[in-house]
Amino acid sequence: MQPSCYSFDVYDTCVVRNLAQPTDLFYLIFQTVLQDHHHPVTEEVVSELVGARIAAENQARQYLHNQEDLDIYKIYQHFPLVRWALDPDLVLATELALEVQAVSPIIQIRSKIQTLRQAGHKILFISDMYLPADRIQAMLIDHHLAIPTDPVYVSGSLGFTKGSGNLFRYVLQQEGLQPQQLHHTGDNIHADVVVPRSLGMRASHFTVCRLNRYEQATLTSTAATPLVRSQLAGAIRTTRLARPVSAPGQGQSQEPALQGLVELAAGVIAPLLTSYVAWVLQNAQKEGIERLYFVSRDGQILLKIARQLSQFMPAPECRYLYGSRQAWFLPSLKISSQKIDRQDLDWLVLKQHSTAPRHLLAKLEIEPAEVAARLEQFQFDQASLDRQLDAAGVERFWQMIETPEVTRLIQQKVATAYGRTQAYFHQEGLQTDSKWAMVDVGWTLKCQRSLTQLSGQPVLGYYLCVLRHRLPSTEAGNYRAFLVQDLSSKIYPTQTEQIFKHISLIEQVFTMADHPTVLGYQPQGDRLLPILKSEPFHPERATIVETLHRTILSYAEEIARAGLLDHHLPSLKQIALKNAITCFHQPTVQDVRPIAHLTSGYDQNEARLRPVARAIGLADLPYFAARLIGLIPPRDFSAGFSWVEGSIALSSLPIRWLFRLFTGVKWAIVTWQPVWLYQGRYRLVQLKTQLKKSLRG
């Protein structure tokens, strides 16, 4: 017999509290009550009241007669609020109001209910709860889970519980159903699954409301009050449940990959970026900054977060500034009429960036055809334009661009770019006053140096992270950093070093934007508009960016509405860093899979990209073994991947164990420094050098 009626548990099935645990709501209730009574709100008194509320419920249950459950009114008969000079009616009214207000709908269940309703099935709700049935029904209707004709059965009102089975028996009798005709869904393994199945009903276990590892870590990662910890964990969970997810017994989500991205964004990306932006707004307000310019493209989501948070906290005016290394480095170049200063071009040839002549010329906005004769003169034929240069080749390239002809061409490029950039900056108000600052993710302050040179005034910069090898403030200008890499981190690395190791993930995945990189500026009418790199349109990428941004903003709103922006920013930061470090260093397959296929790179013109992560195969092992003992240099950038730990997570169990072995061996070598091993390595290096010499000879 096919089910004709579907019933649903309410809390943690249809709706979820914006707190980690049900009893955590008591902390919010009594904090609110004390404020309304103009009593001092101390952690000690709030904790006493929470304990008394729990004790009152336990005591009231001891007086049950011929009933299995009770309503909230009987609980309050055993609650001695007069000890704290509190009005019981006001406290009761506050609890009733907050129990309904502090919930959000679970979208997956709402979608399922709508589908079942459209198919003609009857819907009803069954809850073990002490709240009045009419309030629960009104809440379900408000969240578009129920309609007024849907029956709502509540244990506190009826005196029967699901756990005993009597509430299900009562529902079957009232609805005139055989057990096989009712399919129940709920989160409690005993009351919602075992018991109804024992009665002959069908039952599905709904588990997505369980706290995941990031939500659980949030409860233990800070010394904040229980309420703050619970609100932070609840904000992550509420954000995570804002999209449908697949779960056993609940059918498959239409967008499982995007749901994986939602969970990563809710637990890791959103807390990190939101805590950073909240810190920026707070600091900028204190320093009297009137305007903040969020630099594209990383600044796009940061600007959206800032505008979201500015509805709940003081903030300067926030604007978007189109810019990039490619757009700013060239026009800020200082070049004499006779020669190029290599020091001023410290952004041209960089480690792990492409050294192919075509890509180096692109940084200077030069097409190979414009310097064809000089390329031929310095032995750069057409085939070599896309090859990576060795040290000798790089030196030949430097000599080529230092020739008078190429130097003059660069001067022309600089002059054109400088004029347009200056006009764009004037248009955007950068040259009207000095009460503004730029906001970016990091890392070495070279963009800030260019902005300082181009704007003609000192620039203040706000950054998520700055690296140890950054430019000095005397050259780039003053800056404030959410995280500063320790100078001694190579010798004694801290946990935050994991974040600095994975800045490419932050820059090119966490802060993805919906437009390509900026190459420069061009006039259009009476305005200067950005020139965006020509890229093929990928609908999948647009969907990823939209999902990522929406999830981050949902978290930011949850945090703001919980009132955590004023005095709890240190806790937000501590939890955000903890979750990010866990993700980077110990990712799960679920963390990695949604973003593994995305690409990242270091080049300012995005000349070379590689996947975020891929499964490691047996063919990769000899390379990693040789790298472990330093016998070979790093392989070409494009042959690798950005996230080693993520790639390990995607790999087979034997590969994962081998990498643990490699890591353990490396740690032992660095820690114990066995002389015989270092001697053996030295001899192998010598042998390798001799072989190279003999081959050349």
N, C-alpha and C positions, 0 to 999 in steps of 0.2 A: 504494500500500500504506500503510495507516494504521499509525502507530507503536503497538506493543504494549508497549513498554518505555520508561521515562523515566529518564534519568540526570541527576544534578545535581553540579556543582562544590560544594566544601565551604566554604572560606573566602571571605567576601564574596559568597556566594550563599545558603548555608544558615545560616551563622553569621557574625557580624561581631565583630571584636576591639573591646574597649572602649578602643581607642587609634586614633590617626589613621592610622598606617602600620604594616605588619607588623614592620619592624625596630625600631620604637619599643618593642616588648616587651622588647628587650634591655636598655634602660635600667631597666625595672622589675625584670628578672631580677637584674641586678648590684647594684642598690640593695638588694634583698632579701638577696642572698648576703652582701654586706658587713656588713649588719646582723646576720645570723645568725652570721657569723664574728667579730663584735664588732670589726670594722675601722672606722676613720673613713670615713664616707660623704661623699665630696667630689665635686663635679661633675667635677673633672679626672680622678680615678681611674675613675669610672663611664664617662666618655667614652672613656678608654683601653681599658677592657675591652670596650665595645661595638665599638670599632674592631677590636680583636683577634678578637672573635667573628666579625665579618663577613669579616675577612681569612682566618680559619681555614676558613670555608666555601668561599671562593674558591680557596684553596690545595688543599683536598680535592678539588675538582672537576677540578683539573688532573691528578689521578691516576686518573681514571675509565678503566677498560679494558672495552671491549665493553658499556658501560652508559651510559645517558643521564642517570641521576640516582642519588643516594646517600641513605643514611639518616643520622640525627643522630649515630649512634654513630661513623661514619667521620669526621664533622666534628670531633668531640671528640678524635680521634686527632691532629689537627693544631692543637689549641688549647693553647698553652703556659701553662696556668694557674699552674704552679709559680712563675712570675715574681712573681706577686702573693700567693704563699703560700696559695692557695685549693685546696680539695679538689675535684678534677674530678668525682668521683661526686656530691658534693652540688650542684655547679653544674648538672650534667646533670639531676639529679632535680628541681631547682628549675625549670629550663626546661621539662621535660616537664609538670610540674604546672601552671605558669602558662599554658602554651600552651592548655591545656584549660579552666582556670579563667577566663581573661580574655576570654571570648566570651559573646555573647548570641545567641539564635536570631532569625532574621529571620522575623517572623510571616507575612508574605505568602507566602513559600516554604513554610513549614510548612502553611499552609492549602491551598496548591495540592497539596502531596504527599498530604495527607489526602483531598482530593477525588479525585485520581487513584487512590489506593489503594482508595477505596470503589467506584470504577468498575471495579475488577478489573485495573488495570495493574500491571505489575511495576516496582519502584523500585530503583535502584542509585545508588551514589555514586562519582565519579571525581575524584581530586585529585592535582595536582602538588605534593607535599609531602614533607618529610623525616621527619615524625613516623611512628611505627609505625601500621600500619593498625588494630590492635586498640584503640589509644587513641583514634583518630579515630572508630571505630565506637561505642565506649563514650560518647564525647561526644555524638554524634548521637542515640543512644538516650536519654541523660539529658535532652536538650532536646526529646524527642518528635518528632524528625525521622525517625528510622529505627527499625526493629524488628530483633530479633536475626537474622532470616533475610535481611535486605537485604544484598547483596554490597557490599563497600567495596574499591575498587581504588586503591592509592596508589603513586605513581611511585617514592618512595624505597625501598619494599619490593620492587617488581618490576623496577626498572631501566629502565622505559619511561616516556616523558613524553607528555602530551597534545600539547605543542607540535610534536613530530615526527610525530604521528599514530599512532605505534606502540602507545601505551597504548590508544587507541580500537580499533585492530585486534585487540589482545589481548582486550579486553572482548568484542568481537563474536564472536571465536572461542570464548571461554569460555562465553558465554551462548547460543551457537548462533543468532545473529541475523543477518539481512541488514541492511545499513546503513539502509535505509528504515524498518526496524522500531524504530530507536532515535532518540529525540528528546532532545537534550542541552541543558541550560541552565547558563550560567556568565557570569562577569563579564569575562573576558579576551577581548578582541576577536579575537585571533589564535588562542589555544589552545582557546577554548571556542566560537568561531563559525566563523572562516574554515577552520580545519583540519577539523573534523567535516563541514562542508558540502562540502569538497573530496573527502571520502570517500563522499559520497552520503547522509550522515545529515541529519536536520533539527536545527536549532540555534537557540536563542533567546538574545539578548544581554540580560543582567540588569545594569542600570546604577544602580539606586537606592542602592547602597552608595558611590558616588562622593561625595566631600566636596562639599557645596553651598557657596554663597558665605559663609554664616555660619561654617561649619566651617573653611573655608580661612582666613577672616579671623582666627579664633581662634588659628591657628598663627602668626600674624604680629603680633598686637595686644598682645603683652606681652613683657617681657624675662625672663620666668620660664624655668626650665630646660626643655630639650626634652621631658622626661617630663611635666612639668606641662602644658605647652601641648598635648601629644598627648592627655593624659587629659581635658582640658577639651573639645577638639574631639571626642574619642571619645564623651564623655558626651552631647553634643548629637546626634551621629549615632545612637547606640544608642537614645536617647529617640525620635528621629524614626522609627526603624524599628520602634517598638513597636506600630504599626498597619499593616494592609495598605495598599499604595499601588498606583496604576495605573502601568504601564510598558509600553513597546512590546513586543509579543510575549508579555506576561504576562496579558492580559485586563484588564478594567476593574474597579477597586475598586468595592465597593458603596457606599462613602461617600467620594467624591472631595473633597467640600467639607470634610468633617471632617478628612480627611488634610491638606488645605491648612492648616487650623487647627492640626493637630499640628505641622507643620513650622514655622509661625510661632511657636507656643508653645515648641517645643524650641530654636529658634535665637535668639529675642529675648525673649519674655516670661519664660520660666523662668529664664534666667541673670540677668535684671534683678531679679526678685522674690527669687530664692534668695540672691543676693549681698547684697541689702538685709537680709533676715531674718537671715542668718548674722551680719552686722555688728551688728544689733540685739541678738541673743543674746550675742554676745561683749562688747559694751559694757555691757549690763545686768548681766552677771555681774561685770564689773570694778567697777561702781558699787554693788554690793550690793543690787540690786533683787530682791525676793523674788517679786513677781507682775507679770506683764505682761498688760494688758487690750487685746486686739485689737478695735478698734471696727468694728462692722458698717457697711456690707456689704463694703467694701474689705478689711477685716481677716479675712474668712472664709478666703480662700486663704492669706493671710499666716499665720494661726494654724495651718492644716494644714501649711504648710512648717515652721513652728517646731516642731511636734510631731514631724515627720519628722526634722528635724535634731537635735532634743534626744536622740535615740537614739544620736547619735555625738559630741556635744559638750556641755559643761556648759550648763545653761539654767535660768532661773527657772521657776516655775509659770506656765503659759500658759492664759489664760481668754478667753472670748468675751464681749464687752460689747455688748448691743444699744443702738444710739444713732444719732443723725443730727443734721444741722443743724435739721431740723424738730422733732425731739424735744427738743433742748437749748436752742435759742436763746430760745424763748418763756419757759420757766420761769426762765431766768437773767436775765430782763429786770428792770432796776431802774426803777420807776415811782413817782412821787410821787402824792399824792392829788389833785393839781390839774392836772398837765400831763404830757405825754410828752416825754422828751428825745430829740430826733432822733439825737443822737450815739450813744445806747444802742441805737438801732434801725439801726445801720449795715449790717445784713444785710437790711434790708427792700427797698430799691430799689438794685439793682446793675446795672452795665453788662453788657449782653448777657443779662441775666435778664429774664423777662417783667415788664412793667409793667401788664398787664391788671388792673383792679380785683379781679376774682374771684380771681386768683392771689395778689395782694398780701394780700387778706383771708385766704386759706387759710394763709399763713405765720403769721397771728395766730390761727388756728383759729376764724375767724369765718365764718359763712355769710351770704351777702348778705341773706337774709330777716331776719336779726337786726338789721340796720342799714338796713332799707329806707327809712325816713323820711330818714335822714341822706344816703343815696345820692341820693335825689331832690332834697334840698336843695342838694347840691353838683353837680347836673346830671349824675349818672351814671344814665342810664336802663338798662333791661334790655339793650338792644342794645349798649351801650358797655361792659358788664362784661367782655367778652372781647376788647376792642380794646386795642392797645398805646397807652399814653398818651405824649403829648409832654411837654415840660418844664412847660408851663402845667397840663396835666392832672395831672401828678405833684404839683405844688404844691397843687392843689385836693384831692387825695387826702390829703396831709399835714394840711391844714386840717380835713378831715372827721374823721380819727381823733383829732385834738386836741380835738374838742368834748367837753364833760364827759360826755355820754351814752356815746359810744364809748370814751372813756378808762376809764370805770367798767367797761364790758364787758370791755375788755382786762385790767383788773386782776383781774376774776373768772377769766378764762381763765388768767392767769399763776398765780394762787393755786392753782387746781385742778391745773395741770400741775406746779407746783413741789412740791406735796405728794406726788404720785405718783412724780415723778422722785426725790425724796429717799428715798422708801421703797424704790424699786428699787435705788438706789445702796447703801443700807444692806444690803439683801438680798445684794448682790453683793460686799460687803466693802470698798467704797471708803472707808468712813468709820471703819474699825477701826484703821488705822495709815497711815503715809505711805511705807511701803517698797514702793510699786508705781508703775508708769508706764503710760501709754497708748501704743498703737502704731497709726499710721494712715499714709496715703500722703502727705498734705499738706493745705492749701497755704499758708493765711494765718494759721493758729493761732486762728481764731475759735472753733472747737469746743473747743480747749483752754481758752480764756478762759471759755467757758460752764461747762466741767467744773470749773475752778478755783472759779468763783463758786458752783456748786451743791454741790461737795464740801466747801467751807469750808476748804480747805487747798491749799498750792501743789502743782501737778501737773507732773510731768516728762513730756514727750512725745518720742516717736521718730517721725521722718518720713522718707519716701523723698525728698521734695523740699519745700523752702520757697521761696516767691516773694520777690522784692525788696520788694514792698509788704505784707509780713506785719506783724502786730502786734508791738510790742516785747516782750521777755521780761518787762519790768517790769509789763506788763498781762496777758499770757497765761501767764506762768510759764516756767521753764527748758525748753529743748528741745535735742535732738540731731538733726542732719539728715545724711542720706546725701549729699545734694546741696543746695547753697545757691546760689540764682541770684545772679550777679554784679551789683553795683550799676551797673557800667559796661557791662553787656552790650548796652544799646541802641546805644551808640556803637561798642564793640569787641566784638561778639558772639563767644563761644567756641563750640566744637562742641557743648558740652552745652546750649547755648541751644535746640537742636532738641528736647531732652527737655522743657524748660519750655514750648515752643510747643505741645506735644501732650499736656498733662496730662489733657485730657478723654479721650483714648484710654486712658491708663493707668488712670484712675479708673473708666471705664464699660465698658471692654472687657477690659483686661488683668486686672482684679481683679473680674470679674463674680461674683456670688453666686447661690445657689439660692433666695433669698427676696427679697421686695420690700423697699422702704425702710421704715424705722421711723418711725411718726408720733407715738408717745407710749407710755404704759404704762397698763395697766388691771388691777385686782385680779381674781384668779381663785382662789377658796379663800383660802388663807393666803399666796399668793404674788402678786407683780407680774409680769405677762407683757407682752411688747411688743405694741403695736398695729401690725400690718403693713398697708401700703397695699393696698387691694383691686385686684387686677390679674387679667385673664384668664390662664388657664394655657396656655402655649405649649409643647407637647412639644419643638419644635425648640430653643427656648432652653434647656430643661432638658438636652437632649442636648449642646448646645454647652458649657454650664457643666461638665457631667460630664467631657467630653472634655478641656476646658481644664485642669481641676483634676488629672485623672489624669496628663496629660502633664507638668505642672509638678512634681508629686510624684515622678514617675518620674525626672526630671532631678535633683531634689534628692537622691534616694536614690543615684543614680549618682555624684554629686559627693561625697557623704558617704562612700560605700564606697571611693572612690578615695583617701580620706585627705586631701582638699584643704581641710578646714575650719579646720585649726589655724594653718598658717603661710602660706597662699596666698590669703587673702581679698583683698588688694590686686590680685592677678592676676585673680581672679574678677570684681571690680568693674570693672577696666579693660576686660576683654573684654565684659562685659555692657553697659557704656556704649557701646563701639564698635559692637556689633551693633545696639543700640537706635537710635543716631544714624543708622547706615546705613539701617535700616528706615524711620525717620520721614522722612528727607530724600531718599532714593533708593529708594523701594519698587519692587518688581516687581509685575506683575499677580498673580503667585502669592501675594505677601504680602497684597495688598489684597482680593482677591476673597472669601476666606472670611469677612471681617468687614465688608465694605462695606455690607451690608443692615442691620447692627445700628444702633441709634440712640444718640445721646448728647445731653446738654444740661447746662446750668449751674444751672437752678433747683433750689432745695432741695426743692421738692415735685414736681419733674419735670413742670412744667406744659408746657414746650415741648421737643420733641425733634426732632432732624434726623438724617439718615443719616450714617454715618461717612464714606462716600465715594459718589460717583456719577460717571458719565461726563459730561464737560463738553461741551456742544453749542455750535453757532455762536451761538445766542441769548444765551449767557453772555458772549461776547467783548466786546460794547460795555460791559458793566458793568465787567469787569476792566480794560479800557483806560482808562475814566474814573477808576477807583480808582487806577490807576497814577500818574496826574498829579494826584490829589487833588481832582477836580472834584465828586465826589459822596461822601456818607458811606457807611459800610457798610450793606448792605441788611438787611432784617429777618432775624433769626436763623433762623427756620424756613424761609427760602427758600434757605439755603445748605447747606453740608456741613462736617463737622468737619476732614477731612483733605485739604488742598489737594493735596499731593503724591500722595496716594493716588488722588484723583480724576483727576489728570493721567495717572497710570499706567493708569487704566481707559479713557482717551480715545483717539481715533484719532490716527494718526501726525501729520497736519497740526496738530491741536490741541496735541500735545506739542511740536512745533517752535515753534509760536506762543508757547507759554508760556516756552519757553527764550529766545525773542526778548524777550518782556516782561521776564523776569528779568534778561537782559543789559542791556537799556535802563535798568531801574531801578538796577542796579549802577553803570552809567556815569554816570547823573545824580547819584547820591549821591557818587560818587568824584570826578568832574571838576567838578561844579556849574557847568555852562555858564550864563553870565549871561543870554544871550538866551532860553534856555528858561524860566528862572525869571521873566523879565519877561513872556514870553508867557502863562505860567500865571497870573501876577498879574492880567494884563489880562482873561483869561477869567473869573477869579473875580469881578472887578469888574463885568464885563458880566452875569454871572449874578445878582449882587446887585441891579443896576439893574433887570433884568427882573422880579425878584421884587417890587421896590418898585412898579414900574409896574403890575403885575398886581393888587397889593393896592389901588393907588390907583384 
